[in-house]
């Protein structure tokens, strides 16, 4: 028996995109609190997205080297279910907000998953993305299997360069716990294309069905 690949639609800025993603079968919706990102969102807009997320779909708040006061304010006012950190934050910082978190691991220069797990023992998962250390996610660069060394017992979230036309092959190659997409389902930064979101989720579901049929 295989697990179902979970799906996160990230960089959401509009309530209607959150509702559509959930209706199509997304397990999580991500909102970005990184001023340099074209998908950056303020607290008030994030609260509107939060209100549009139905039961049993998680809201994920993404940060990159934010100060603790900003993270606390988002936690208090928006109420994300999960935090996601993309910068040089250490494990003590990431775990200090009373919410579960995922730590992003840059893979452009290669990544040691065993070392990442050791550095973030209180994380509930690792997200691997195709960008370089110090860069933001959402670059559209994919992850290659040879960029990952070592192993981790933590759930692995695959991001970077995923689109409806390649996500099935990526699921087959990496067998991740979850996939995370942002730019690959957009008509413009932060604006999700409804048909692309639906197609992406459908392709992940088909990949899971095909893998199950081969067992």
C-alpha positions, 0 to 999 in steps of 0.5 A: 500500500502506498501513501497518497501524495499530499499537495500544497498550493503556495504563494496564494494571495486571493481568497478565491484561489484558496477556495478553488485549490481546496475544492480541487483536492489541495491539502494545504494553501501557502501564504508568503511573508517575504517582502522581496517576493512578488507573492508577498502578502500582508496580514489583512490579506492573509486573514482573508485567505485564512477565512476562505480555507475550509476545514481539514485544509491547512494554511501554511505561513512562509518566512525567510529570515523574518524577525521573531516579532513578525512571525509572532504577529502572523501566528496571532492574527492569521492563525496558520496551522504550519510554519515554513522557513526558507532562510538561515533560521536555526532550529531553536528559532523555528521551534519557538512559536508553538506551531509545527514547522517545515524547513526548506533545504536549498539543493542547487549546490547539493544537499545532505538530507541527513545533516539537515535532519540533524540540524532541525530535529524538531521539524516535522518535515524537510522541503527540498527546492531547486534554488541556491542557499540564500535565495527564495523559493518560487524560482521555478528551478527543479530538483534533480535526484543526484543533488540529494545525498543521505537520507532522512526519516522526516517527511520530504516535500518536493518543490521547485520547477513543478508544473502539471506537465512534469509533476507525475514524473517527479512523484514517480522519481522522488516518491515524496510525502508531498509536492509544493507548487507556486509559479507552475500554476500561475497566470501571474505571480500570486495569481493562480490559474484555475485550470492549471491548479486543477490539472496539477492536482489531477496529475498528482492523483493519477501518478498515485493511482498508477503507482498503486496499480503497479504494486 
